[in-house]
Amino acid sequence: GESESTRSPYPQVNQGCRRMSSDQAAEGGQPIMCLDLLFNELTRILHNREDPHKLDKCQTALESYKGTDWILHSTVPEVKGFQIQGYSRAQVRSQPDLFSLLILTWSPKSKSAIHNHPCERCFLMPLQGDMSEVLYTVDEATNKTELQRTIRIPLHTAAWIDDTHGWHSVQNNSNGLSVSLHVYIPAFRRCKIVDPTTGCIRWVNTFPSPNKGVSPLHDKVFDAARRYISSLEQDGPTGRPVVKLRTKHDIEQIFDAKCPLSFARDCVPTDDDSLMAAVSNTCDFSTNTGHLYFFNQLFARADPLAVSADVLATCLNANMYTFEMAPVFLLMERRLLQHMASFLGWHTHTH
């Protein structure tokens, strides 16, 4: 039969699981106020693959999230006529081979198909509304599905599941929109569902929709670099000075306001806005080598085309150990060395 519980999800599964107060962060005892900080904290935790408590720490970090910036990633599910149907999935951030962080928005009374989780663990934490999870036992050989129980998941409580504990379906119990935060460790691109129409088990793709309204951090850094290169072309002698002279103490104080230069053991993860403030400060207080009045015996201003070529070479991330590792670069290097040697009268065969 079907039963409901308002206690912490998976009471029989989470026995012995380390839990902290929901007002405590994973390390510093402070709530996590934005998804950027949560992403960085989960990355820090999961990078330590040998830590036997890493999944417990992820659960603690999730329940420490108290921000409201999830609204930026919440998208309205499909609209048919005058009704909102189903649910939408938007990827917040993804760390390859580690995890994927998603926001799901659920239409009133909507329910997902019964599905499995081909990953180490799936976390689900409701952020808005009234949500429940329905657990099933599924026999893939016979397509037989047996209901276990229904569990109501309290807001800001991180429930979790993996395939060793069955399949599940998630439902929105309310007459309004519900929103949930999901973490898949690691991310997966396909899963099995019980087809609601035929009752048969089949594979489906799980590609989340990208959020076009939120730029990833690397795009912001690239934009800052483009603006800096453009300023070299536009600023004249009256533009940005060669150097904004500050003492070491002054610069450290400026960085401490947003993104400290120190590496303290108990420091909290840094959000994207703070990192971009650090990028801006780095540009402001570095020597403007592109200025008309900058003189140096070793180098001069950066050439925009050379900078863009350097970025491309860095993106290719090739090492010139062997031809297999960097075929084009190795040929370029060989031709260049042959050309330079020809000035000394050293002519070699090109093949």
N, C-alpha and C positions, 0 to 999 in steps of 0.2 A: 504494500500500500504506500501512499504518498504521505510524507510527514514534513513538517516545517520546523525550523529552529531559528531563533534570533541570536543564538550564541555565535562566538567566533567561528568562521567557516572551517570545515575539516577538523572538528575536534579530535576525532580518532586518528587523523593523519599527523597532526601537528604536535603530538605528545613529545615533550622534551625539546620542542623548538624554542630557541631563545627569543624572547619578546621584550620590547622596551615600551615605555610610555609613548603614546602617539605624539606627544609634544617634544620628544627628544629626537635629535638627528642621529645619524649613524655613528658619528664620532664626537662632534663638538657640543652636543646637548642643545642645539638650536634647531628650530623648525626650518625646513627647506622651503623657500618662498617662491621658487620659479623652476620651470622644467629644465632650464639650462643647468642649474645647479644639481638637479636630480640626475640628469644625464651624466654629468661629470663624476658624480659620486658613484653611480652604478658602474661607470667605466673603471674607476679606481678599484672598486671592490672586485669586479669580475676579471680584471687583468691578473689578479693573483689566483691563477687557476688551481694552485695546490692547496688553497685555503679550504679546509673542510667545512667552515662555517660561512662560506661566501653567500650561499642562498638565504640563510637566516639574516645575514647583514643586508641583503637586497630587500627582504621583506621589511626590515626595520627602516631602511631608507625610504621606501615607498610610503610607509605610514607616517613618516616625518614630513611628507610634502603637504604644505598648507597653502599653496599659491592659488591664484585665480587665472593665471595666464593660459590655462587649458582652453579658455574660451576662444583664444586665437586659432586653435586647431579644431574646434568643434564645428562640424559641417552638417547642414540639414540633410537628413536622408531623402530618398527618392519621393517626389511629390506626384501623386496620381489623382487628377481631379481636384477635389477639395481635401484630400487626405494625405498624410505623410506615412509612408510605409517602409518597413524594413529598418536597416541601420547602415550607417556610413563608417568607414575606417580611414583615418588619416594618420600617416606616419609622422611623428614628431622628429625623431632622430634615429639613426641606426649606426651601430658600431660593428663593422664586419667581423664575423666569427665569434662575436660576444653576445650581443642582444639587439633587440629592436624595441623601440618605445612608441606606442600608438595611443591615439585617442579615438574611442568609438562613441558615436551618438546614436541613441536608440529612439525610434518613434514610439508613440503610445501603444502599450500592450504588444510590442513586437517581441519576437523570439528567434534566436539563431537555430540553425539546423544542429542536430546532434553531431558532434565532431570529436576527433582525437587531437593529440598534440605531439607531433614527431620532433620533440625537443626535450631538453633536460628538465625544464620547468616552465610553466605559464603562470604569471601572476595577473590577477584581476582585482582592481580596486575602484568601487563606485565613487564618483565625485559629485553626482547630482541625481536626484530621483530615488526610486525604490526598485532594487534589482534582486533577483534570485538566480540561483543556479540549480539546475536539475541534473542529477547524476544518474548514469545508466551503466549497466553491464551489457557489452556488445559481443556477440559471437560472430566473428567475421566469416567463419566457415558456413554458417547457416543463415546469416543475416538476421539472427534473432536479437531483439533488443528488449532488455528488462529494466524497468524503472527501479531505482534504488531509493532515492529520497529527494526532497526539495529543500534547499537551504537559502534563507534570506541573508543577503550580505549587507552588513551595516555600512554606512558611508565612511570613507577613509579607513576601511579595514581591508588589508591585502590578503585575499584568498588565493590559494594556489592549487594546481593540479598537474599531474603528468600521466602518461599512459598506464603506469602501474596501478593507478587508482581509478581506472575506468574512463569513459567518455562523458561529455557533458553538453548541456545546452544552457544558454544564458538568456534570461527574459527580463523585460521591463514590465513591472507590475503596475506602474502609475499611468494616469491619463495624460501625462505630459511627457516632455522629452527627458530622457535619462542620459547621463554621460559616464563613461568608465575609462580608466587608465589601464593599459595592458602592457606587460613586458614579457617578451618571448626570449628564452635563453636556451640556445642561440636562436636567431631569426630563422624562419623556414618559409619556403615559397609554395609548398603544397601540403594539403592535409586531406584526410578521409572524412566524409560525411555520410550520414544515413539520409538518402534522398527522401524528402518529405512526401513526394508523390508516389514513388515506387516502393520505398522501404528498402531499396538495395544500397549497398555500400559502394561509393565511387570516390575517385580522387578529384579535387578541385584546386584551382590556383588561389593563392591568398595574397595577391599583390595589393598592398595598401595604396590608396590614392595620395599623391604628393600634395602638400599644402603650398599652393602657389603664393599665398599671402605672407609667408614667413621665409626669409632668406636664410640659408645655412651660413654658419660662421665663415667658412672658407670663401664664400661669395662676397661677404662683407669685407674681408681682408683684401681680396682681389680688387674690389671697388676702391678701397683706401689707397692701394698701390697705384691704381690708374689715376686717381685724383692727384696724388703726389707727383707722378710723372708729368701730368698735364700742367701742374703749377710751375714746373721747371721751364716749360715752354712759354708760359704766359707772364710770369713774374719778371719784372725788370729790376734794376738796381734799387728801386724804392719798395720792392715787395718784401717778402720774408727775409730777415737778415741772415748773414752768414752763420751766426750762432746766437741763440738766446742764452746769454751767459748766466748760469746758475751754479751754486755750489753743490757739492755732493749731497749735503744735508738737505738743501732745497729740493733737489730732484727726488730724493727718497721720500720726502714728505708729500710731494705731489702724487707719486705713485701709491703711497700708503692709503690715500683717500679712496681709491677704487681697486687697484690691483697691486698689492705689495710686491717688492722685489725679493723679499726674504722668503725662505722656505721653512716655515715653522711646522713642527710635527702636528700641531692641533689646528692648523689653518683650515678653513672651510673651502670647498670647491668654489671656483670663480665663474660667474655667469657670463654670457656673451657680451652684454653691455659693458661690463667691467673690463673684459679683455679688449674690446674695441676702444675703450677709453685709454687703455695701456698702449694700443697701437697708435692712437692719436698723439699721446704724450711722447712716444718714441720718435715720431716724425717731428714734433715741435722742438724737442730739445736735443736732437742730433744735429751735427754740423751740416749746414746746407752746402754740400759740395757742388751743387749745380748753380750756385750764385755767380754772377758776373765777376764779383770781387773775391772769389775764393781762389787762392793761389797755393799750389803745392808742387814740390819737385817730383813727386811720384805718380800722381794721377789728377784727373780733372773731372768734369761733370759726367754723369751717366748719360749714355746715348739711349733714347727710348727704344729703338729697334734692337740694340744689343741687350737691353733689359728684357724685352719680350722673348728674344731667342733664349736667353738664360733661363727664363721661367719655363719655356717649353722643354728645354733639356732637363731641367729639374723634375718636371712632371713625368718625363719618360723614365726617370729613375734607373738608368742603365749603368752597369759597371763594366769597364772595358777589360775584363779578365780574358775572355775568349771571344772568338767570332760569334759563337752561339748566343752569348750574353748581349752583345752589342754589335750586330753585323754592320749597320750603317756607320756608326761612330768609328768603328775600327777601320773601315775603308777610308773614311774622311781623314783620320789621323795618319794613315799610311801615305796617302796622297800628299798631305801637307808636309810630312817629313821628307818625302822625296823631292818636293818642290824646293824646300829650304836647302836641302843638300845640293841641289843643282847649282845654287849660287857659289858653292865652294868647288864646283867642278866634279862633284861626286854623282855620277849618273848611274842609275840602276835600272834593271828591267822592271816593267810595271806589272808583269804577270808572274 
